[in-house]
Amino acid sequence: MKILTDPQKTKELLTRGVEEIIERENIEKKMKSGKRLRVKLGIDPTSPNIHLGRAIPLLKLRDFQELGHKIVLIIGDFTGVIGDTSDKDSERPMLSEEQVKKNMGSYLKQAEKIVNIKECEVRYNSEWLKKLNYYEIGKQADAFSLNEFISRENIKRRLDNGKRISLRELLYPLMQGYDSVITKADIEIGGTDQRFNLLAGRKLQRLYGQEPQDIITNPLIEGLDGRKMSSSWGNTINLFDSAGEMYGKIMSLKDELIIKYFVLATRVNLIEVNKYEKELAAGGNPKDYKMKLAFEIVAAYHGNQPAEKAGQEFQKVFKDKGLPSDIPEVPIKEQEINLLDLLIRSKMALSKAGARRLIDQGGVAIDGEIQKDWKKVIKIKKGEVIRVGKRKFAKII
């Protein structure tokens, strides 16, 4: 495959959604030379979903792929068990191999919504990490000092607060770094929270006599509640969300995130994005631009027609105060049922505690009537619509 060296495309690749580049001149020189680079990204299957935050480096991986470079996608089936606490304020528990295997069941199907999997080198790091012995691990660990590890901001904060840090956590950067050795990565992509782990790859490649990889980091993106998008917090927009759910979630974002999402989570031309930014600053209605954003993202993962339909449904439900065209139906045979049980039966809540929280927050309505008493017994009427929050509906049949 021919390597494209277009200066404009290279410039955008190295600037759009980029927080930091380590050895920029080196990357630019290699890309200009026409050398086919090996560009690596690792994803740990710590949850079943790939969300838009994780899609940011995947989009950058696709940018490299479209220029003809070889992309290497590592599914961290071993590192996922160990757990990376780079962005955590407390110890991440180890996962079972069974849970990780279950989580990664659809990872490639999700990833192929962004990259061309057929042209991608897909690896699983259990292939080499399971084979390491104490001698090899000791050799790798000798390249790092304890001070380097504990000087990291979140680790230092945990130590200052007297929180436990396991020795296992110290080993994680070695594992991610060794992935770069095995795959002979020229470039590794990752979020800003991965900086230490990415640098570990450079250090271990030197240890094994390889040229150290260059590094591209991307900013982290905020989720639905304004905090960093994280499966742990449930504030995610997932690639496997339905078109309607994805559209609705994007419309609920804070207005100040519109341009950031355009830059990081889409590939809308930056000239157009800059135009949107100026129009917003001049008093443009944020909702109009958020609808453009929602369409672009939903279309990227579901297609134009589902994106248009999702927009129409959103208008119908939220602007015109109507009901969605397609509402999931839930059969209830009883004549009466406790409200908590009704929410669980209709899959509006996973537990009674969760159902009670929704009711206490005023987020539950039946045929438009807000339900305030979680102890209430509901008399069942066929055709009534249960609504939870702004986006969840179910019809009793």
Secondary structure as GFF3:
##gff-version 3
##sequence-region A 1 397
A	DSSP	alpha_helix	7	13	.	.	.	ID=ss1
A	DSSP	beta_strand	20	22	.	.	.	ID=ss2
A	DSSP	alpha_helix	24	33	.	.	.	ID=ss3
A	DSSP	beta_strand	38	43	.	.	.	ID=ss4
A	DSSP	alpha_helix	52	66	.	.	.	ID=ss5
A	DSSP	beta_strand	70	75	.	.	.	ID=ss6
A	DSSP	alpha_helix	79	82	.	.	.	ID=ss7
A	DSSP	alpha_helix	97	103	.	.	.	ID=ss8
A	DSSP	three_ten_helix	104	106	.	.	.	ID=ss9
A	DSSP	alpha_helix	107	111	.	.	.	ID=ss10
A	DSSP	three_ten_helix	117	119	.	.	.	ID=ss11
A	DSSP	beta_strand	121	124	.	.	.	ID=ss12
A	DSSP	alpha_helix	126	129	.	.	.	ID=ss13
A	DSSP	alpha_helix	134	141	.	.	.	ID=ss14
A	DSSP	alpha_helix	146	150	.	.	.	ID=ss15
A	DSSP	alpha_helix	153	160	.	.	.	ID=ss16
A	DSSP	alpha_helix	167	183	.	.	.	ID=ss17
A	DSSP	beta_strand	187	191	.	.	.	ID=ss18
A	DSSP	three_ten_helix	192	194	.	.	.	ID=ss19
A	DSSP	alpha_helix	195	207	.	.	.	ID=ss20
A	DSSP	beta_strand	214	218	.	.	.	ID=ss21
A	DSSP	three_ten_helix	231	233	.	.	.	ID=ss22
A	DSSP	alpha_helix	243	251	.	.	.	ID=ss23
A	DSSP	three_ten_helix	255	257	.	.	.	ID=ss24
A	DSSP	alpha_helix	258	265	.	.	.	ID=ss25
A	DSSP	alpha_helix	270	281	.	.	.	ID=ss26
A	DSSP	alpha_helix	286	302	.	.	.	ID=ss27
A	DSSP	alpha_helix	304	314	.	.	.	ID=ss28
A	DSSP	pi_helix	315	319	.	.	.	ID=ss29
A	DSSP	beta_strand	329	330	.	.	.	ID=ss30
A	DSSP	beta_strand	336	338	.	.	.	ID=ss31
A	DSSP	alpha_helix	339	345	.	.	.	ID=ss32
A	DSSP	alpha_helix	352	360	.	.	.	ID=ss33
A	DSSP	beta_strand	364	366	.	.	.	ID=ss34
A	DSSP	beta_strand	369	370	.	.	.	ID=ss35
A	DSSP	beta_strand	377	379	.	.	.	ID=ss36
A	DSSP	beta_strand	385	388	.	.	.	ID=ss37
A	DSSP	beta_strand	392	396	.	.	.	ID=ss38
###
